[in-house]
């Protein structure tokens, strides 16, 4: 059989051009020189056994030694490099067979989807080596984006982080709650590999989110903003976290699980931007009843302008980590002010139905139509009537509307006659 009929898989580019310029005699000559008379390119029959892989490894080492001994840029050195590439490809093929793989695999609550991309270079989260898409099959979890080789699937011990998000949607709110490496028995908090601060046998790396120590396979020195430091210190510097913490924080970043007025109410005394955002959110909640009873607003879908922050139209005290990051950068203030302006314009100028739901100050009976979200107004906590702020605080009597409602209730009480 001719050499070009045996070659599997097909080669491309310079490798292919170098290879097919050779005749059978020259190839055999180079093979004799390398001591590689065995055919490593034909697909083996039957099962692959360990000696085949060992022989390939030995051949690769011989190639590497010969490349260093041969004159630089010589034809023999170039041919030897090509041979080395062929051997490595064959070794990878034996390690990672190309049999048909299922498109979806479920393992430890991961939903692994088979990837079709061949050009993107990724790193396997299990073995920490590069995934070569051209010759290797690999999967990505659709929940937590855990990536791994097909051959590493059965070695995975980490459950899907998204399941933790579903079952435990809350942050660790203590700053780097370290328990000490001795309490971990000098083992990785995740895979239990022996670790030490001296790096023997493996380097111990601390996760700033959990406070625990991990090995270099479970902790790649990724960085992320830590919620506890934001809430207690208003600090947004990225800190080193382990892989599982990084994924957990990425999945939780948009979830409104932080009730600031309970966790750290003093934060509003020191961060002016938080006070501004809280006022805008309170105004939007006061505008919401106008929109859900307005046909034009429903058709225009005005509330969908906040679809990325749905909690803004549900309450004014829950925040996500992304909200706090955007408040610090100033992005949220700009976008929320723009939405507030659009909403107010619809109610006060564009829609006659919404204008008709305004209030007249019953204390001074002067001025324009008032709305509860106007900055110069005050709202009665009992009946929700709206007044000028100055009139409301200067008034020493009760709310006129509350007084009328009280009188009406008294008039409706039936008089019981004595027998």
C-alpha atoms as one frame of an Amber mdcrd trajectory, in Angstrom:
protein
   0.000   0.000   0.000   1.362   3.424  -0.939   2.156   5.793   1.883  -0.401
   8.388   0.880  -3.104   5.709   1.102  -2.163   4.852   4.666  -2.132   8.341
   6.130  -4.921   8.957   8.687  -6.110  11.587   9.423  -5.464  13.818   6.324
  -2.933  16.587   6.867  -3.178  20.187   5.757  -1.025  23.147   4.751   2.747
  22.846   4.894   2.615  19.460   6.552   0.762  18.029   3.572   3.030  19.730
   1.029   6.171  18.427   2.713   4.770  14.942   2.913   3.529  14.416  -0.616
   6.716  15.781  -2.242   8.495  12.662  -0.968   8.696   9.409  -2.820   8.463
   6.020  -1.187  12.220   5.474  -1.211  13.073   8.789   0.484  10.450   8.190
   3.169  11.852   4.740   3.922  15.357   6.211   4.108  14.285   8.805   6.721
  12.384   6.135   8.625  15.519   3.988   8.773  17.504   7.009   9.992  15.017
   7.606  12.786  14.812   3.977  13.789  11.045   4.082  13.143  10.507   1.188
  10.791   7.108   0.447  12.312   4.120   1.974  10.516   2.511   4.399  12.966
   0.076   5.920  10.467  -2.192   3.059   9.478  -5.281   2.684  11.616  -4.681
  -0.271  13.995  -6.948  -3.266  13.727  -8.928  -4.212  16.811  -8.368  -2.689
  20.240  -5.619  -0.190  21.051  -3.309  -1.572  23.717  -0.924   0.274  25.981
   2.323  -0.771  24.165   1.149   1.038  20.992   0.955   4.329  22.896   4.289
   3.672  24.612   5.982   2.991  21.275   4.624   6.251  19.900   5.932   8.154
  22.916   9.382   6.627  22.426   9.313   7.513  18.737   8.356  11.109  19.591
  11.289  11.398  21.993  13.663  10.049  19.341  12.342  12.615  16.864  12.840
  15.469  19.333  16.443  14.418  20.010  17.232  14.101  16.310  15.762  17.555
  15.551  18.217  19.092  18.018  21.155  17.195  16.511  20.460  17.974  12.831
  21.698  21.233  11.202  19.238  24.106  11.489  16.979  24.765   8.460  18.262
  21.627   6.747  15.925  19.461   4.682  16.401  16.527   7.049  15.476  18.675
  10.037  12.317  19.896   8.267  11.333  16.338   7.398  11.930  15.241  10.975
   9.691  18.047  12.264   6.950  16.851   9.920   7.420  13.327  11.194   7.157
  14.596  14.784   3.867  16.336  13.994   2.490  13.127  12.464   3.470  11.078
  15.484   1.895  13.530  17.922  -1.340  13.591  15.961  -1.424   9.809  15.959
  -0.747   9.686  19.699  -3.583  12.125  20.345  -5.877  10.060  18.151  -5.138
   6.938  20.205  -5.738   8.794  23.472  -8.965  10.388  22.272 -10.662   8.002
  19.776 -12.977   9.597  17.244 -15.936   7.259  17.691 -19.411   8.721  17.540
 -20.276  10.680  20.685 -23.800  11.622  21.836 -24.785  15.249  21.366 -26.085
  15.547  24.943 -24.750  13.929  28.101 -26.070  14.426  31.661 -23.646  13.971
  34.541 -23.751  15.314  38.134 -26.586  17.684  37.108 -24.428  19.014  34.245
 -26.113  19.077  30.842 -23.167  18.624  28.513 -23.698  19.620  24.899 -21.277
  18.416  22.243 -19.382  21.323  20.708 -19.102  21.728  16.942 -16.521  24.520
  16.896 -13.142  23.329  15.641 -11.140  26.544  15.502 -11.665  28.002  18.992
  -8.917  26.999  21.425 -10.282  26.243  24.893  -8.888  24.754  28.099 -10.314
  21.624  29.708 -11.611  22.373  33.206 -10.808  18.840  34.347  -7.242  18.198
  33.160  -6.242  21.869  32.607  -4.814  21.125  29.162  -5.703  22.651  25.810
  -8.680  21.297  23.878  -7.678  20.831  20.230 -10.989  21.105  18.448  -9.647
  19.747  15.163  -8.818  16.332  16.558 -10.633  16.120  19.903 -14.257  15.810
  20.932 -15.287  18.196  23.721 -18.392  19.240  25.624 -19.707  22.366  27.360
 -22.276  22.380  30.166 -25.202  24.553  29.116 -25.822  25.500  32.744 -22.437
  26.516  34.176 -20.252  26.486  30.998 -17.911  23.816  32.377 -15.744  22.620
  29.446 -13.941  19.319  29.140 -12.611  16.675  26.762 -14.833  13.730  25.973
 -12.180  11.474  27.515 -12.350  13.474  30.797 -16.106  13.175  31.222 -16.017
  10.121  33.489 -13.407  11.754  35.738 -15.550  14.782  36.640 -16.406  15.113
  40.338 -17.738  18.692  40.436 -21.543  19.027  40.297 -23.078  21.727  38.125
 -22.894  25.152  39.782 -26.290  26.117  38.360 -27.919  23.505  40.596 -26.376
  25.286  43.581 -27.794  28.574  42.293 -31.247  26.981  42.051 -31.108  25.458
  45.528 -29.131  28.146  47.365 -29.583  31.609  45.828 -27.581  33.605  48.306
 -24.102  35.051  48.629 -21.438  34.454  51.235 -21.499  37.833  53.004 -18.455
  37.434  55.254 -15.228  38.876  53.869 -12.849  35.992  53.029 -14.031  33.649
  55.832 -10.745  31.754  56.165 -10.701  28.636  58.371  -7.018  27.794  57.895
  -5.169  25.244  55.803  -4.724  22.948  58.808  -8.523  22.742  59.228  -8.639
  21.551  55.607  -6.140  18.799  56.502  -3.743  20.394  53.993  -5.942  19.265
  51.132  -7.788  21.091  48.353 -11.258  22.109  49.527 -12.754  20.688  46.341
 -10.827  17.700  44.991  -8.927  16.850  48.215  -5.519  16.884  46.518  -2.643
  17.407  49.007  -1.518  21.071  48.971   0.778  23.371  50.949   1.783  27.024
  51.050   5.294  26.028  49.960   3.961  24.537  46.746   4.923  20.950  47.622
   3.384  18.733  46.328   0.949  21.321  44.958   0.540  25.046  45.524  -2.245
  26.135  47.880  -4.278  29.018  46.410  -6.826  30.899  48.471 -10.252  31.838
  47.134 -11.233  35.306  48.353 -14.934  34.422  48.138 -15.008  31.202  50.193
 -11.802  31.831  52.171 -10.724  28.237  51.522  -7.597  26.895  49.812  -7.539
  25.022  46.512  -5.025  23.274  44.262  -3.894  24.752  40.936  -6.327  22.493
  39.044  -9.351  23.880  40.927  -8.022  27.452  41.222  -6.665  29.099  38.055
  -6.139  32.533  39.628  -9.304  33.838  37.951 -10.541  37.126  39.370 -14.025
  38.368  40.242 -15.752  41.099  42.246 -16.598  39.725  45.688 -20.120  40.653
  46.999 -19.083  40.822  50.678 -16.427  43.445  49.961 -18.926  45.490  47.924
 -21.631  45.485  50.602 -19.408  46.145  53.611 -16.650  48.307  52.095 -18.102
  49.479  48.757 -14.980  47.933  47.185 -15.069  46.716  43.577 -11.513  45.499
  43.092 -11.404  42.031  41.513  -9.980  39.315  43.749  -8.627  35.846  43.021
 -11.282  33.145  43.270 -11.436  29.429  42.502 -13.120  28.102  39.366 -16.349
  27.013  41.068 -16.683  30.381  42.856 -16.075  32.232  39.607 -18.877  30.322
  37.895 -21.218  30.732  40.861 -20.644  34.506  40.981 -21.136  34.750  37.207
 -24.501  32.965  37.431 -25.607  34.955  40.488 -24.479  38.406  39.344 -27.902
  39.436  37.971 -30.065  37.862  40.689 -31.690  40.396  43.068 -30.836  38.698
  46.368 -29.219  41.585  48.277 -31.495  43.465  50.682 -29.175  46.332  51.534
 -31.300  48.004  54.189 -31.086  44.806  56.253 -27.529  43.714  55.449 -25.851
  47.126  55.768 -28.295  50.065  56.123 -25.434  52.472  56.908 -24.266  52.147
  53.306 -26.935  54.658  52.252 -25.344  57.265  54.554 -22.028  57.090  52.737
 -22.938  56.388  49.101 -24.958  59.225  47.556 -25.545  57.263  44.368 -27.486
  54.621  46.300 -29.857  57.280  47.683 -30.440  58.607  44.171 -31.178  55.154
  42.764 -33.528  54.340  45.650 -35.542  57.523  44.939 -35.766  56.708  41.221
 -36.939  53.181  42.013 -39.565  54.460  44.436 -40.862  56.856  41.761 -41.066
  54.042  39.211 -43.150  51.982  41.625 -45.508  54.952  41.990 -45.764  55.176
  38.182 -46.506  51.486  37.747 -50.275  51.730  38.667 -50.717  54.320  35.905
 -49.246  51.988  33.289 -51.085  48.804  34.214 -54.428  50.645  33.898 -53.505
  52.576  30.733 -54.274  50.970  27.387 -51.757  53.106  25.501 -48.979  52.294
  27.963 -49.734  48.585  27.721 -49.681  48.707  23.931 -46.420  50.661  23.968
 -45.031  48.159  26.504 -43.346  50.887  28.466 -42.557  48.665  31.432 -40.521
  46.391  29.161 -37.816  49.050  29.201 -36.917  47.524  32.571 -37.150  43.882
  31.508 -33.454  43.342  32.284 -34.095  44.510  35.854 -37.555  43.122  36.514
 -37.172  43.594  40.269 -37.209  47.380  39.740 -40.956  47.200  39.021 -41.599
  44.828  41.945 -39.836  46.434  44.921 -37.344  49.149  45.822 -35.095  47.374
  48.314 -33.658  44.304  46.540 -30.441  44.663  44.541 -28.320  42.384  42.411
 -24.531  42.472  42.392 -24.699  43.817  38.826 -26.914  46.689  40.067 -24.254
  47.703  42.598 -21.478  47.449  40.004 -23.458  49.655  37.601 -24.253  52.136
  40.391 -20.549  52.455  41.181 -19.654  53.046  37.529 -22.526  55.541  37.008
 -24.179  53.519  34.223 -27.305  52.663  36.198 -27.967  56.258  37.204 -27.889
  57.398  33.570 -30.078  54.600  32.223 -32.601  54.725  35.076 -32.905  58.527
  34.843 -33.678  58.169  31.140 -36.378  55.571  31.839 -37.823  57.762  34.609
 -38.024  60.716  32.207 -39.796  58.612  29.558 -42.325  57.289  32.066 -43.045
  60.753  33.535 -43.478  62.246  30.059 -46.131  59.665  29.167 -48.119  60.265
  32.357 -47.907  64.061  32.544 -47.813  65.095  28.861 -48.613  62.363  26.341
 -51.581  60.504  27.826 -54.865  62.233  28.715 -56.111  59.227  30.702 -53.043
  59.295  32.937 -53.255  63.101  33.309 -56.828  62.717  34.560 -55.531  60.624
  37.466 -53.525  63.509  38.876 -54.253  65.377  42.143 -55.014  68.938  43.148
 -53.496  70.109  46.417 -56.506  70.342  48.755 -54.580  72.414  51.255 -53.830
  75.426  49.037 -56.095  74.522  46.068 -53.584  76.190  43.765 -50.940  75.192
  41.270 -50.662  72.522  38.608 -51.887  68.957  38.656 -49.770  66.926  41.072
 -48.495  63.360  40.808 -47.053  61.232  43.617 -43.649  60.927  41.918 -43.108
  64.696  41.586 -40.085  65.872  43.557 -41.953  68.768  45.234 -44.886  66.712
  46.550 -45.728  64.663  49.614 -48.109  61.716  49.819 -50.443  60.920  52.692
 -49.497  57.513  54.075 -53.116  56.650  54.882 -55.113  57.636  51.797 -52.327
  58.282  49.219 -53.569  61.813  48.496 -50.943  64.127  47.018 -50.109  67.645
  48.287 -47.429  70.250  47.842 -44.605  69.350  50.195 -44.548  72.779  51.823
 -48.327  72.745  52.299 -48.270  69.257  53.777 -45.619  70.003  56.397 -47.052
  73.426  57.272 -50.512  71.978  57.782 -51.240  71.373  61.462 -54.585  69.679
  60.841 -55.262  66.210  59.479 -55.380  65.315  55.801 -58.610  66.728  54.252
 -59.250  63.536  52.321 -58.773  61.361  55.402 -61.182  63.657  57.318 -63.858
  63.247  54.622 -63.455  59.489  54.565 -63.774  59.350  58.355 -66.966  61.447
  58.285 -68.412  59.251  55.545 -67.810  56.124  57.573 -69.451  57.681  60.609
 -72.515  58.626  58.565 -72.807  55.066  57.258 -72.881  53.554  60.783 -76.540
  52.735  61.564 -78.064  54.256  64.721 -79.334  51.587  67.119 -82.533  52.675
  68.882 -83.194  51.600  72.406 -86.042  49.170  72.846
